[in-house]
């Protein structure tokens, strides 16, 4: 099966049809520094949609959870 995946950082296409595209690295870095960053992954297999939310995984957050025991 031929790769179909498209990956976007906001409106900036990073991968089309499974092939990485050239992009402006400085633009991507600036986008990643925003308070909210959106990635869109298109599987190109149909019309279905899903949304997933994540959170900031700062070093402090990771350390807190690493040290947490139940």
C-alpha positions as semicolon CSV with decimal commas, in nm:
position;residue;x (nm);y (nm);z (nm)
1;X;0,000;0,000;0,000
2;X;0,131;0,343;-0,092
3;X;0,174;0,591;0,197
4;X;-0,109;0,847;0,205
5;X;-0,037;1,044;0,522
6;X;-0,032;1,425;0,516
7;X;0,096;1,610;0,824
8;X;0,040;1,977;0,894
9;X;0,167;2,217;1,159
10;X;-0,123;2,463;1,155
11;X;-0,139;2,540;0,779
12;X;0,223;2,447;0,710
13;X;0,237;2,112;0,529
14;X;0,531;1,905;0,655
15;X;0,451;1,570;0,490
16;X;0,238;1,499;0,182
17;X;0,160;1,147;0,069
18;X;0,408;1,010;0,321
19;X;0,694;1,218;0,178
20;X;0,858;1,489;0,393
21;X;0,844;1,831;0,228
22;X;1,096;2,113;0,254
23;X;0,972;2,390;0,485
24;X;1,097;2,707;0,649
25;X;1,255;2,587;0,973
26;X;1,239;2,932;1,134
27;X;0,867;2,953;1,056
28;X;0,807;2,611;1,212
29;X;1,006;2,705;1,524
30;X;0,803;3,025;1,565
31;X;0,480;2,826;1,530
32;X;0,594;2,578;1,796
33;X;0,650;2,863;2,044
34;X;0,284;2,969;2,034
35;X;0,059;2,905;2,333
36;X;-0,149;2,670;2,120
37;X;0,001;2,447;1,853
38;X;-0,217;2,247;1,617
39;X;-0,109;1,941;1,427
40;X;-0,334;1,787;1,167
41;X;-0,273;1,432;1,050
42;X;-0,466;1,328;0,741
43;X;-0,470;0,953;0,681
44;X;-0,659;1,003;0,352
45;X;-0,862;0,687;0,405
46;X;-1,213;0,832;0,423
47;X;-1,426;1,113;0,563
48;X;-1,412;1,025;0,933
49;X;-1,262;1,275;1,180
50;X;-1,135;1,271;1,536
51;X;-0,989;1,530;1,771
52;X;-0,730;1,471;2,040
53;X;-0,619;1,726;2,297
54;X;-0,282;1,728;2,470
55;X;-0,112;1,940;2,729
56;X;0,218;2,110;2,792
57;X;0,474;1,846;2,886
58;X;0,727;2,075;3,052
59;X;1,031;1,934;3,227
60;X;0,870;2,011;3,565
61;X;0,550;1,825;3,471
62;X;0,745;1,520;3,355
63;X;0,960;1,518;3,671
64;X;0,649;1,539;3,891
65;X;0,490;1,240;3,718
66;X;0,815;1,046;3,704
67;X;0,850;1,070;4,080
68;X;0,483;0,998;4,151
69;X;0,394;0,656;4,288
70;X;0,055;0,510;4,367
